[in-house]
Amino acid sequence: MDFSGGLYGFGIPFLAVLTALVFVHELGHYLVARWNGVRVEVFSIGFGPEIFGWNDKAGTRWKFSLIPLGGYVKMFGDANAASMPADGAETMSPEDRAVAFPHKRLGQRAAIVSAGPIANFIFAIVVLAGLFSIVGQRFTPAVVGEVMPDSAAAVAGFAPGDEILAVNGSSIERFEELQQFVALRPEEPLTFSVLRGGAEIDLAATPKRVEVTNGLGETQEIGQLGLRGSVPQYARHDPLTAVWQATRATVSIVDQTFTALGQIIAGSRGTDELGGPIRIAQMSGQAAELGIPAIVYFAAVLSINLGLINLFPVPMLDGGHLLFYAIEAVRGRPLGERAQEYGFRIGLALVLTLMVVVTWNDLLRLDGLMSFVKGLVT
């Protein structure tokens, strides 16, 4: 990885995509909050000092801030953007309590918090559906065209003409879905439902672990069966089919993300594959070079991951708030202020640790960086 692309090569595409996704996420919070009668004080794209902004008739300050890596919605009754209750929330007047976030019913607060991630998922489905309707979706039939000699597929008994219906019980409609499923599962025994000669049979295969070079020039280990499909095809769908396929694609991306994270936790996949803002910026630039469809698809994938990450049960994230609300629902009353404060501190530490790890991974990928650092200290 290098910075030869400069600001225009990857900086502008990255900021454009990130700003759009942050706006969608925060707009989800904002709209559901307003729908539930909460006064929204600030809608910010970015953090830190304000660059410019304006006030609307409802009293909300809409602004762009200096650090463009995120955003927030601050609601009346919150002490900060992390939705910690403000001092004096318990002594508010009836009029203020009616529009304060902390005084809304548990279900209303949960709906407002979950609206951000849900907005990201909905945005991804809408974008993908539009892409599949206008440009088309890569839709190669899941039919075996060729079985490579001495491959895992050859050992398992696959034959040209086999139509793959499912893997480990997960339905397969496209050859591309098969490739994605297998790539994440090297050396993992898999069971395939195959249609051959009008009859359905079961085959078992264990993908081999192979090294490949991805689009960023990095070496990755993936699972490989040794099957080839037919000539890649593209299908333009009608609106309903496009929405269905977009939903399936979204679910598939979520499944792939959970699978990869599970492998990282189990130790079968290294944390060096995690990427941060620098890597996302470069991927944005590369997608932009491939054209509008590529950058649109990349934005949809990033939106799904943004929504998913925010649902993790970590204080400071939306999922952490939902975890607190679940505890409140069980206990019949909210957690104490001290417990919530400690929870947010732990959440902040976890988020900062993750940011350090992914940023370090990004820096290690920069061509010549480590040589430069070693040169300074040797």
N, C-alpha and C positions, 0 to 999 in steps of 0.2 A: 504494500500500500504506500502511496506517496501523495503529495499535495500538488502534483503537477496540474491538476485541474483548476486549482485556485478557487477564488470566491465564486466565479461564474460557473466553474466546472461542477462543484457540488454544494457550495454554501447556499446559493440562492434556491436551488431545488429543495434542499433539506429544510430551510427555513419556511419555504412556501408550504411544503407538505406538513411539517410539524405545526405551523400556525393554523392550518385548516383543521387538523385533527384535534388540537387543543380547543379550538373554538367550538367544534361539534360536541366534544366532551362536556365543556363547561356550559354550553347552551342547553344540554340535557338537564343539568342541575338547575339552571336558571328557570327554564320553562316550567318544570314540575314544581319548583319552589313558588313561583308566582301563581301557578294554578292552585296551590294550597294556601295562598294568602300570606306568604312570607315576604317581607320587605328585603330586597337585595340591595346592599349598599355599594358593592364593588364587583365589577366584571372585568378581570384583568387578563390580557394575553401577555405572558411573561411575568417575571418577578423583579423586585428591586425598584429603583426610582422610576417615576412615571416620565415617559417621553412626551406623550400627548394624550388627550382624552376629552370627554364631554359628559354632561349630565343629561339624562332623559327626564321626561315628565314625571316618572315614578320615583325619581330621586336616586336612581342607580348611576354610579360613576363608571362609564365605559372607558377603558384606557389600555394603551400599549406601554409596557414597561421595558426597562433596559435589558434584562437578561431573558432572551426569548426561548428558554428551554422549559416550557410549561405554562401554567396559568392557574387561576383560581377564581372562585366566586365567594365573596364574603357576605354572609347573611346577617341581618339584624339580630343581635343577641349573642353573636359569636365574638370571642375575643380576638380571633385571628383567622387566617385562611384555613387552618387545620380544624376549624369548628369546635375549638375548646370554648365552653360557656364563658361569657364575659362576667366580670365582677358586677354584682348588683342585679343579676338576672332574676333572682328570686324576689326582688323588691320593686319590680316594674309595675307601672300602672296597668289597669285592665286594657287600655287602648294599645299600649306597647306589647303586652303579652300576646295580644291577638295577632300580631304580625312578626313575632319573634320566633326564630327557628327552634330554640331549646324548649319552647312551650307548646310545640305542635305534638299531636298524638304520635305514638310510636310508629304506627303504620305510615303516617305522613312523612316522618323523618326518614324512615327506611326507603320509601319511594323516592324522595328527593336525592338521597345519597346514591341509590342504585341507578338513577336516571342517567348519570354520566357514562358509565360503562355500557349501559344498554344503548345509549345514543351512538356509541362507537360501533357496536355490532350492527345496528340498523343502518348506519351510514355505509358500512362495508357491504352489506347485502344489496343496498340500493345501487351503489357504485358498480359492484360486480354484475348485477342484473343488467344495468345499462350497457356495460362493456360487452356482456354476452349477447345482448340484443343487437347492438350496433356493429361491433367489430367481429364478435364470434368467440366461441370457447374452443380451445384445443380439445377435440373430442374423438380420439382414436379408439375404435372398438377394442374391447379387452379380449382380443383373439390372438393366439400365438402365431406369429409368422415364421419364426425360426428358433430352434433350440441350439444353443452353442455347445460344441463338443466339450466333454469333461467338465461341464458346469453343474451347479447344484440342481438346476432344472432337469438336466439330462439324467442325473442319478435318480431323481424323483420319478422319472417316467413321463414327463411332459412330451407332447407331440404337436407338430404344426397343425393348426386348425382347432386346437382346444380353445374353448371359450371359458374364461375365468369368471365365475359368478360371485365368489366371496373368498375372503382370506380371514381365517380365525373368526368366522361368523360375521365379519363386516362386509356388506355388499360392495361389489365393484361394478361400476358402469363404464369406466374409461381405462385404457391402458396406462394413462398418466397417474391415475389413482393407485394402481398396482405398483408402479415405480416408486411413488412417494411412500407407500406403506412399507415396502420391502427395504428401501434405503435406510430407514430408521431402525431396522431390526437385524443387524449383522449377527450371524451365528446364533440366531434365535429360531428354534423349531416352529414352523408355520404349517397350518392345515389349509388346503385349498379345495374349494368346491368347484369342480370343472365339468362343463358340458361337452361330451364327446360322442359323436354319432347319435345324438338324440337322447342319450342316457347321461344322468348325472353321476359322477364318480368323485371320490375323495383322494387327494394326493398330499403327501407330506414332504416338505423340503426345508432345508436349513440354508439360508443365504450365506454366501461366503463374504468375509470381510475384505474389502479392497480399498485401495487409496485412489482418490480422484482429485482433480484440481477444480475448484469452483470458479465462479465468475469473477471473484476478487483475487484470483491467483493463489489462493490458499489451499493447502492439502487437507483433505478430510477423509475419514474412514466411513464407508457406507456399506450397506448390505446389497449383494448382487446375486440374482438368480441365474442369469445367463439366458434370458428370453428377449426376443425382439418382436415388436408388434408390426403392424402394417405401416404403410406410408402415413405420417401424421396428417390428420384432417382437422378442419375447423368448422364448427357448426354455429350458425346464427339462430338463436332461439326466439320463439314468440314470448311476449312479456311474462306470462304465467310460468312457462318452462324456465325462463331466465331467472326468475325469482327463486324457483325450486333449486336450480343448479347453483345459484349464488348461496343459498342457505346451506346446501350440501358442502360447498367449498368452504364456507365459514366454519361449519362443524368439523370438517377435516383438518383445517388449520389449527383449531383449538386442540383437537386430538393429537396432532403432531407435536404441538408445543408441550402438552402434558407428558407425552411419551418421552420427549427429549429431556425435560426437567426431571422426570422420574429416573432416567438413566444417569443423569448428573448426580442426583442424590445417592443412587445405588453405587456410583463409582465406575460404571461401565462407559461413561462418556466424560471427557474432561471439561473443566470449567473454562478452558482456554477458548472454547467455541462461543462463549458469551461475548456479546458486543455492546458497545455503548454509543454515545452520540457521534463520535468520530466515524465509527464504522457505518452507522446509519446514514451519516452525511455522505460518505463515499458511495453507498448503495443508492442513495437518492440521485446522485450525479450520474451514475452508470445507467439507472433506469431512465433518466431524462434523455441521455444520449440515444437510447433505443426508441424513443418516441413517446407520444402521448399515451397510447394504450399501456405501455410498460410502466410509466410513472403513475398512472391511474390504478393499475393492479397493485403496484408497490404500496400506494397510499392505503388501499383497502386492507392489505395484509398488515400493515403497520397499525391501522385503526383497530383491527381485531386484537392484536397483541397489546395495544394500549388499554383497551377495555378489559382484557383478561388480567393483565398485571394489576390493574387497579382493584380487581376483585379479590386479590390475595388477602387473607386475613391478617394483615400487618397494620398495626396502628400507624396513622399518618396517611394511609391509603383508604379508599372508599370501603374496601373489604374489612379493614380494621374497625371502621365505624359500624358496619353491619354486624360484625362479631360482638361489639359492645351492645348493640341493640338486641341481639339474640340472647345475650346474658341477661339484659334487662327484662326481656319477655319471660324468661324462666324465673328470675328472682322476683319479678313484680315491681321492681324499682331499679333506677339506674345505679351503675357502679359509683362509688364515692369519688370525689374530686381527686384525692391522692392516688387512688388506683388508676384512674384515667390518665393522670399526669405521668405516672411511671410507665404506663402502657405506651403513651406517645413518645416518651424518651427512648424506650426500647425500640419502638418502630422507627424513630429517626435514626438511631444507631444502625439498625439493620439496613435501612435505605441508603445511608451514607456508605456503609461497608460495601454494599452491592455496587454503588456508583464507583467506588475506588477500584473494585475488582474489574469491572467492565472497562473503565477508562484505562487501567493498566494494560489490559488485554489489547485495547486499541493502540496504545503507544508501542507495545511490543511488535505490532504488525507494521509499524511505520518503517519503511526502508531506510536503513542507515542510522536510525535513532540510537540503538543500543551501541553501535560502534562509536558514535559520537560521544555518548555518555562515558563509555569505557576510556575513550581518549582523554577525557577531562580528568579522570581519576587515576590514570596510570602514567 
